[in-house]
Each structure stands twice: as structure tokens, then as C-alpha cells.
């Protein structure tokens, strides 16, 4: 026999033996009854009334109905609302925790900017890129040369990108020619970048 994932209600499968049918029906009825009891407890006064305790240790000695709220009122950092998960009291996230998580998520999802740029360098072998989504200086900018359709194997290898300047609005990269040991003046180049905040 298998059980359902949420409430653990047993059910008979096609491969179960007929000789075990009575025991299977009994188990299915018992697990259904246990699931209904769990649901019924939630709609009683005891199931919806919050459990209130002075300390977390006291709250931990109380049992609740799954989803029931409990409160700790006089235990320092343990104060606040809790939820009974079926076997223990679990603290609800507080506003400061939620704000911290939101900041962490924002840092992960919005903490970078990237792109591929094709342009002609200046007389100083420089190229500038403006940030599209950020208004503060990034922690780092990484640049790598990308071979474009005009580049042969030799030309693709001779330009070394150097991040020259980083600001809150963008960055400047300069390209050093490894063959002539000069800046790559007025060259059409393609490069990719990754800015990390």
C-alpha cells in the first residue's frame, strides 16, 4: 500500500493481494480518520485560539493543532509569534528578518549587470560603458575580449582589456596591444563585461 503525500491516507494499488484487502481497507479507513481529526482540530476553539507562554521553554511543552499560532511574551529574543508545524513550534519571520531576506534576494537577483559591446575605441584606446540599472559604484568589473566577424585569429589575441576607471554611472576600459605595446587607437572591438555590486 502507498499513502498520499499530504495527509498520509493509505490506498490500495493494483498489485496488492486480494487476501490482504480487509487489512488494506482498515488501514485506509484509519488513516482517513486520522487526517479528518487533524483537520477538525483546526476548526475548534482550542485549535484556533493562540497558545500563550511566558518563555519558549514553556511554549515547547504545549502541543498545538497544525497551523495554530503561539506567542512567547517574556523571553528576550525569543519573544514573538510561533506556528505549530505538527511536531514543534516554529517562529514566524519578523519584519526585520523579512527586510533582511528581501535585501539578500535583491543583492542576488540585482547585484550584477552584464553585456556585450561592439564599438570603436578612442585615440587613447578607451571605451566607455554606462550602467543601465545601477546608480552606485560596483565592487568589481570584469572585461573579456570577444572575437567578432572582422577578427582573424591573430587580431583576436593581440588586444588586452584593462579596466581603467569605475564610477557609479559606468566604467572605462582601455585596450593594450600586445604586438606593438601601445594602446589600441581607434579600433573596432567587441568585448563582454560583468559588473558586480
VOBA-1610 file (N, C-alpha, C; in pm, whole numbers, padded with zeros to 5 digits, always signed):
BEGIN
Unk+00083-00119+00000Unk+00000+00000+00000Unk+00088+00125+00000Unk+00036+00226-00065Unk+00103+00356-00065Unk+00017+00454+00012Unk+00074+00574+00039Unk+00000+00678+00111Unk+00006+00809+00034Unk-00095+00891+00055Unk-00098+01023-00008Unk+00007+01113+00058Unk+00062+01208-00017Unk+00173+01287+00036Unk+00135+01388+00145Unk+00015+01442+00142Unk-00019+01548+00237Unk-00066+01494+00371Unk-00166+01406+00370Unk-00222+01358+00496Unk-00187+01213+00526Unk-00115+01145+00439Unk-00075+01007+00466Unk-00189+00908+00462Unk-00288+00934+00381Unk-00402+00842+00368Unk-00359+00723+00283Unk-00377+00602+00339Unk-00338+00479+00268Unk-00437+00447+00158Unk-00387+00385+00052Unk-00476+00339-00055Unk-00420+00211-00115Unk-00511+00132-00172Unk-00477+00002-00230Unk-00436+00023-00374Unk-00333-00052-00415Unk-00287-00047-00553Unk-00325-00176-00625Unk-00313-00175-00756Unk-00349-00292-00836Unk-00267-00415-00804Unk-00146-00399-00759Unk-00059-00513-00729Unk-00079-00571-00590Unk-00163-00507-00506Unk-00187-00560-00371Unk-00270-00688-00378Unk-00240-00782-00292Unk-00308-00912-00291Unk-00450-00899-00240Unk-00544-00976-00300Unk-00683-00976-00257Unk-00694-01026-00113Unk-00608-01119-00077Unk-00613-01176+00058Unk-00583-01070+00165Unk-00517-00959+00127Unk-00486-00852+00220Unk-00585-00736+00211Unk-00694-00754+00137Unk-00789-00645+00112Unk-00851-00594+00242Unk-00891-00683+00332Unk-00956-00639+00456Unk-00862-00550+00537Unk-00737-00592+00552Unk-00640-00512+00626Unk-00613-00380+00555Unk-00612-00383+00422Unk-00590-00262+00344Unk-00703-00163+00361Unk-00829-00211+00357Unk-00943-00123+00377Unk-00942-00064+00518Unk-00904-00145+00617Unk-00898-00098+00755Unk-00794+00014+00767Unk-00676-00008+00708Unk-00570+00092+00717Unk-00611+00221+00645Unk-00678+00207+00531Unk-00724+00325+00458Unk-00826+00403+00541Unk-00917+00333+00609Unk-01017+00400+00693Unk-00951+00469+00812Unk-00855+00402+00876Unk-00789+00460+00992Unk-00708+00584+00955Unk-00636+00579+00845Unk-00555+00696+00806Unk-00644+00811+00759Unk-00760+00778+00699Unk-00856+00882+00660Unk-00911+00949+00785Unk-00946+00868+00884Unk-00999+00921+01009Unk-00896+01010+01079Unk-00769+00968+01080Unk-00664+01049+01143Unk-00648+01183+01071Unk-00657+01182+00937Unk-00646+01307+00860Unk-00764+01398+00889Unk-00885+01341+00898Unk-01003+01422+00929Unk-00995+01480+01069Unk-00942+01404+01164Unk-00926+01453+01301Unk-00832+01573+01303Unk-00722+01563+01226Unk-00626+01673+01218Unk-00694+01799+01165Unk-00774+01784+01059Unk-00844+01898+01001Unk-00950+01951+01097Unk-01024+01861+01162Unk-01128+01902+01257Unk-01070+01981+01374Unk-00951+01944+01421Unk-00890+02014+01533Unk-00866+02161+01503Unk-00844+02189+01376Unk-00816+02328+01338Unk-00939+02417+01350Unk-01057+02357+01345Unk-01178+02439+01348Unk-01242+02444+01487Unk-01173+02393+01588Unk-01224+02402+01725Unk-01170+02528+01791Unk-01230+02566+01903Unk-01182+02682+01978Unk-01036+02662+02018Unk-01003+02540+02064Unk-00865+02513+02105Unk-00769+02518+01987Unk-00818+02483+01869Unk-00732+02480+01751Unk-00702+02615+01692Unk-00791+02713+01716Unk-00768+02846+01659Unk-00725+02947+01763Unk-00745+02915+01889Unk-00704+03005+01997Unk-00552+03001+02010Unk-00486+03116+02016Unk-00340+03114+02029Unk-00295+03055+02162Unk-00185+02983+02158Unk-00121+02933+02280Unk-00026+03042+02327Unk-00037+03085+02452Unk+00045+03195+02502Unk+00131+03144+02618Unk+00261+03174+02610Unk+00354+03129+02713Unk+00453+03241+02742Unk+00501+03245+02864Unk+00600+03346+02902Unk+00736+03321+02839Unk+00773+03192+02828Unk+00905+03159+02772Unk+00890+03056+02661Unk+00993+03048+02578Unk+00993+02949+02471Unk+00994+02808+02530Unk+01063+02789+02640Unk+01066+02656+02703Unk+00926+02613+02745Unk+00847+02706+02797Unk+00709+02674+02835Unk+00624+02644+02712Unk+00638+02725+02608Unk+00563+02701+02484Unk+00598+02564+02426Unk+00725+02526+02436Unk+00769+02397+02381Unk+00702+02278+02449Unk+00653+02296+02573Unk+00585+02186+02642Unk+00440+02174+02599Unk+00387+02275+02529Unk+00247+02273+02485Unk+00238+02212+02346Unk+00132+02136+02323Unk+00106+02084+02189Unk+00000+02171+02125Unk+00003+02178+01994Unk-00097+02258+01924Unk-00157+02179+01809Unk-00249+02242+01741Unk-00304+02187+01616Unk-00219+02242+01502Unk-00197+02164+01401Unk-00113+02208+01290Unk-00166+02341+01235Unk-00079+02440+01229Unk-00115+02573+01181Unk-00156+02669+01290Unk-00170+02620+01413Unk-00209+02705+01526Unk-00097+02802+01562Unk-00136+02921+01605Unk-00039+03023+01644Unk-00013+03017+01794Unk+00112+03040+01831Unk+00151+03052+01971Unk+00234+03177+01989Unk+00235+03231+02111Unk+00311+03353+02138Unk+00401+03334+02260Unk+00522+03386+02252Unk+00612+03395+02367Unk+00617+03542+02404Unk+00595+03572+02534Unk+00579+03712+02573Unk+00690+03771+02658Unk+00770+03687+02728Unk+00869+03743+02822Unk+01001+03667+02817Unk+01056+03650+02698Unk+01177+03568+02685Unk+01279+03631+02591Unk+01298+03763+02602Unk+01402+03832+02523Unk+01387+03813+02373Unk+01494+03767+02309Unk+01494+03748+02164Unk+01398+03639+02117Unk+01350+03557+02209Unk+01255+03451+02171Unk+01112+03502+02165Unk+01086+03626+02207Unk+00950+03681+02204Unk+00898+03685+02062Unk+00767+03667+02049Unk+00703+03680+01919Unk+00613+03563+01886Unk+00556+03567+01765Unk+00462+03462+01725Unk+00534+03336+01673Unk+00470+03222+01700Unk+00518+03092+01655Unk+00403+03018+01589Unk+00435+02916+01512Unk+00334+02833+01447Unk+00365+02686+01477Unk+00261+02608+01513Unk+00279+02465+01538Unk+00279+02394+01403Unk+00388+02324+01371Unk+00400+02257+01241Unk+00361+02110+01245Unk+00305+02066+01357Unk+00266+01926+01371Unk+00353+01853+01471Unk+00473+01907+01493Unk+00562+01842+01590Unk+00640+01942+01676Unk+00643+02070+01637Unk+00718+02170+01713Unk+00666+02310+01681Unk+00700+02405+01770Unk+00667+02545+01746Unk+00779+02609+01664Unk+00743+02673+01553Unk+00840+02735+01463Unk+00811+02886+01461Unk+00916+02966+01480Unk+00897+03112+01488Unk+00862+03170+01351Unk+00763+03258+01352Unk+00730+03332+01231Unk+00843+03430+01201Unk+00862+03461+01075Unk+00961+03563+01038Unk+00910+03700+01082Unk+01000+03779+01140Unk+00967+03915+01184Unk+00996+04013+01069Unk+00945+04135+01080Unk+00967+04234+00975Unk+01114+04256+00946Unk+01197+04261+01051Unk+01340+04284+01028Unk+01401+04166+00953Unk+01356+04044+00983Unk+01406+03927+00912Unk+01360+03929+00766Unk+01234+03966+00746Unk+01180+03973+00609Unk+01255+04078+00529Unk+01278+04197+00591Unk+01353+04303+00521Unk+01494+04256+00487Unk+01558+04185+00579Unk+01692+04134+00554Unk+01691+04034+00438Unk+01592+03945+00437Unk+01582+03847+00328Unk+01556+03917+00195Unk+01470+04019+00196Unk+01443+04092+00073Unk+01570+04159+00022Unk+01651+04213+00112Unk+01777+04275+00071Unk+01873+04172+00012Unk+01877+04054+00075Unk+01965+03948+00025Unk+01919+03899-00112Unk+01788+03885-00130Unk+01735+03842-00259Unk+01765+03948-00365Unk+01746+04075-00329Unk+01776+04183-00424Unk+01923+04182-00462Unk+02009+04155-00364Unk+02153+04151-00393Unk+02186+04037-00489Unk+02116+03926-00473Unk+02142+03811-00560Unk+02087+03835-00700Unk+01963+03885-00707Unk+01899+03899-00838Unk+01933+04029-00909Unk+01972+04131-00834Unk+02000+04259-00896Unk+02141+04307-00868Unk+02227+04220-00822Unk+02360+04258-00782Unk+02463+04251-00892Unk+02416+04244-01016Unk+02512+04241-01126Unk+02449+04304-01250Unk+02534+04338-01342Unk+02490+04388-01472Unk+02593+04339-01573Unk+02546+04293-01686Unk+02639+04239-01784Unk+02595+04278-01925Unk+02686+04260-02018Unk+02652+04290-02157Unk+02769+04264-02249Unk+02741+04272-02378Unk+02843+04261-02482Unk+02833+04387-02566Unk+02947+04451-02589Unk+02951+04580-02655Unk+03043+04573-02777Unk+02998+04631-02888Unk+03082+04646-03006Unk+03092+04796-03034Unk+03214+04848-03040Unk+03235+04991-03065Unk+03377+05015-03114Unk+03405+05138-03145Unk+03541+05177-03185Unk+03605+05250-03069Unk+03727+05212-03037Unk+03797+05276-02925Unk+03834+05420-02962Unk+03864+05498-02860Unk+03907+05637-02880Unk+04054+05638-02922Unk+04110+05760-02936Unk+04251+05775-02969Unk+04340+05720-02857Unk+04285+05708-02737Unk+04361+05654-02623Unk+04336+05505-02603Unk+04268+05443-02700Unk+04240+05301-02689Unk+04135+05269-02584Unk+04047+05366-02557Unk+03950+05352-02449Unk+03809+05331-02502Unk+03726+05267-02419Unk+03584+05250-02447Unk+03509+05270-02315Unk+03396+05339-02322Unk+03317+05364-02201Unk+03183+05294-02211Unk+03136+05244-02096Unk+03006+05177-02087Unk+02931+05240-01970Unk+02805+05277-01994Unk+02719+05331-01888Unk+02634+05217-01833Unk+02615+05216-01701Unk+02530+05115-01639Unk+02384+05149-01665Unk+02306+05049-01696Unk+02165+05070-01727Unk+02076+05065-01603Unk+02112+04986-01503Unk+02021+04961-01391Unk+02073+05006-01255Unk+02195+05050-01245Unk+02253+05079-01114Unk+02300+05223-01103Unk+02296+05275-00981Unk+02337+05414-00955Unk+02446+05424-00850Unk+02506+05311-00813Unk+02617+05311-00718Unk+02735+05240-00782Unk+02853+05268-00730Unk+02975+05208-00784Unk+02979+05058-00753Unk+03005+04974-00852Unk+03013+04830-00827Unk+03140+04793-00753Unk+03140+04675-00693Unk+03259+04624-00625Unk+03366+04583-00724Unk+03324+04534-00840Unk+03421+04488-00940Unk+03359+04492-01079Unk+03445+04508-01180Unk+03405+04498-01321Unk+03505+04406-01389Unk+03453+04306-01455Unk+03537+04212-01530Unk+03510+04232-01679Unk+03616+04234-01759Unk+03602+04254-01903Unk+03682+04146-01976Unk+03623+04093-02081Unk+03695+03997-02165Unk+03669+04031-02311Unk+03767+04013-02390Unk+03759+04040-02534Unk+03677+03932-02601Unk+03592+03971-02696Unk+03510+03878-02774Unk+03552+03887-02920Unk+03578+03776-02980Unk+03615+03774-03123Unk+03492+03808-03205Unk+03505+03908-03294Unk+03391+03939-03382Unk+03423+03895-03525Unk+03330+03916-03615Unk+03343+03864-03751Unk+03462+03925-03827Unk+03508+04044-03788Unk+03621+04108-03856Unk+03756+04053-03809Unk+03756+03980-03699Unk+03881+03936-03637Unk+03931+03804-03694Unk+04056+03805-03733Unk+04123+03679-03760Unk+04179+03626-03629Unk+04242+03510-03632Unk+04297+03453-03509Unk+04400+03546-03444Unk+04489+03606-03523Unk+04592+03692-03466Unk+04532+03817-03401Unk+04438+03881-03472Unk+04380+04005-03420Unk+04298+03978-03293Unk+04235+03865-03283Unk+04154+03833-03166Unk+04241+03821-03040Unk+04369+03788-03059Unk+04457+03764-02944Unk+04541+03883-02902Unk+04552+03985-02983Unk+04650+04090-02954Unk+04601+04202-02864Unk+04471+04207-02833Unk+04418+04316-02752Unk+04392+04270-02609Unk+04456+04338-02514Unk+04443+04305-02373Unk+04355+04412-02306Unk+04232+04377-02258Unk+04148+04477-02193Unk+04192+04505-02050Unk+04195+04633-02014Unk+04231+04675-01878Unk+04120+04768-01828Unk+04057+04732-01718Unk+03956+04821-01659Unk+04030+04941-01603Unk+04002+05058-01659Unk+04080+05177-01628Unk+04015+05263-01520Unk+03883+05270-01522Unk+03813+05356-01428Unk+03674+05299-01403Unk+03628+05305-01276Unk+03494+05259-01240Unk+03428+05370-01159Unk+03303+05402-01196Unk+03227+05503-01121Unk+03087+05450-01094Unk+03002+05533-01033Unk+02865+05493-01004Unk+02781+05483-01130Unk+02821+05550-01236Unk+02739+05552-01358Unk+02791+05461-01469Unk+02916+05417-01460Unk+02971+05332-01565Unk+03118+05303-01542Unk+03183+05254-01646Unk+03325+05224-01635Unk+03393+05250-01768Unk+03526+05261-01763Unk+03607+05278-01882Unk+03707+05162-01889Unk+03719+05106-02007Unk+03817+05000-02030Unk+03910+05048-02141Unk+04039+05018-02126Unk+04136+05051-02231Unk+04197+04921-02281Unk+04232+04922-02408Unk+04285+04802-02473Unk+04432+04823-02510Unk+04516+04738-02457Unk+04660+04742-02482Unk+04693+04641-02591Unk+04767+04686-02690Unk+04806+04595-02799Unk+04931+04519-02757Unk+04923+04388-02759Unk+05037+04305-02720Unk+05143+04296-02829Unk+05106+04329-02954Unk+05204+04321-03063Unk+05289+04448-03074Unk+05229+04567-03053Unk+05302+04693-03067Unk+05335+04759-02934Unk+05278+04707-02825Unk+05296+04764-02692Unk+05251+04909-02685Unk+05139+04937-02749Unk+05074+05068-02746Unk+04925+05047-02723Unk+04854+05158-02694Unk+04710+05149-02682Unk+04648+05125-02820Unk+04536+05053-02822Unk+04468+05021-02948Unk+04384+05143-02989Unk+04445+05233-03064Unk+04380+05357-03103Unk+04281+05335-03215Unk+04156+05381-03195Unk+04053+05382-03299Unk+04031+05245-03363Unk+04025+05142-03282Unk+04000+05007-03333Unk+03856+04966-03305Unk+03789+04903-03402Unk+03657+04846-03375Unk+03677+04715-03298Unk+03619+04707-03176Unk+03638+04591-03090Unk+03506+04548-03028Unk+03499+04422-02992Unk+03385+04368-02918Unk+03436+04311-02787Unk+03363+04339-02680Unk+03402+04283-02550Unk+03275+04259-02467Unk+03287+04170-02372Unk+03179+04143-02276Unk+03225+04189-02140Unk+03129+04229-02057Unk+03161+04274-01922Unk+03063+04218-01822Unk+03109+04210-01697Unk+03025+04172-01585Unk+03061+04266-01470Unk+02963+04347-01427Unk+02982+04437-01313Unk+02908+04376-01194Unk+02974+04371-01079Unk+02919+04306-00960Unk+02907+04407-00848Unk+02788+04415-00787Unk+02764+04505-00674Unk+02765+04429-00543
//
